[in-house]
Amino acid sequence: MTSKSKNNKFVLSNEKKKELIPLIQAYFQEEHGEELGQLAAGFLLDFFSEKIGPEFYNLGISDSYKYMHNSVEDLLSLLKLTDH
C-alpha cells in the first residue's frame, strides 16, 4: 500500500517494502550477477520512490483524466435534444 504524505512524498508501508526489496535483489542477481543486500535494495527503493515515483503517479493522473474526460463526452453524447 502506498500513500502520499503531507510533503508530497510517497510512503510505502513496511509490508509493501518487505515485498518489493526481494524483487529488487532478484533483479540485480538475474540481470547483473550481483548480490544486493537488503539495506542497499531498500535505499534503492527509497530513491526510486522519491525521484521516479512522482512521474508514474502523474502519468496515472493524466491517464485517469483522459479516461474520465472521454467518458463524460460519451455520456453527454447520449443527451436527447428536445425542442422547448
N, C-alpha and C positions, 0 to 999 in steps of 0.2 A: 504494500500500500504506500502511496506517496501523497504528500500534501504540500501546499505552498505555505511557507511561514510568512510572518509579517515583513521580513526583509527581502521578500521575493525569491528566496532560495528554496529549492526542492528539498524536502526532508523525507528520507526513506525510513520506513520502520526497521527496527532491528531484525525482524523476521525476514523482510524483503532483502536486507543486506546479506543475511546468512544464506539466502537463496542465490543471490547474484554473485557473490565473491567466488564460490567454486566454479561458476561458469567462466569468469574471467581467468581464473587459474587454469582451467582446462583449455581455454582458447590459447593462452600463451604456450602451454605444453604442446598442443597439437600443431599450432601454426609456426611456432618459433623454436620449439625444442628446448624451451627454458622453463625452469620451475619458478613460480612466482609465489612468494609467501602470502599468508593471509593478510598481514599488515599492509604490504605493498599493494595487493589487489584491492584492499579497502581504500587506500589512498587514491588509487587509480579510479575507482568507482566514484569517490567524492569529487575528484577532478572533473570527470565526465558529467556528473550530475550538476555541478556548478557552472561549467563552461559550455557544455554542449546541450544539456537537458533543456534549457530555455528555448533553443532553436527548434527542437522537436515539439515542445509544448506550443510554440507559436504556430508551427505548421498545422498541428491538430486543431487549434482555434480557428485558423484560416480555413481549413477544410470543412470544419463544422459550420462556419459562417456561410460558405458557399453552398453547402448542402441545405441548410435551413432557408437561405435566400431562394434557391431553386424550388424548394418545397412550397414556400409561400407563393411564389409566382405560379406554380402549378395549381395551387389551391384557388388563387384569385381567378385563374382561367375558367374555373367551374362556375363562377358567378353567372346567374341568369340576368340578362339585360331585359329590363322591363320599361315600358313607357309609362310615365306618371303624368 
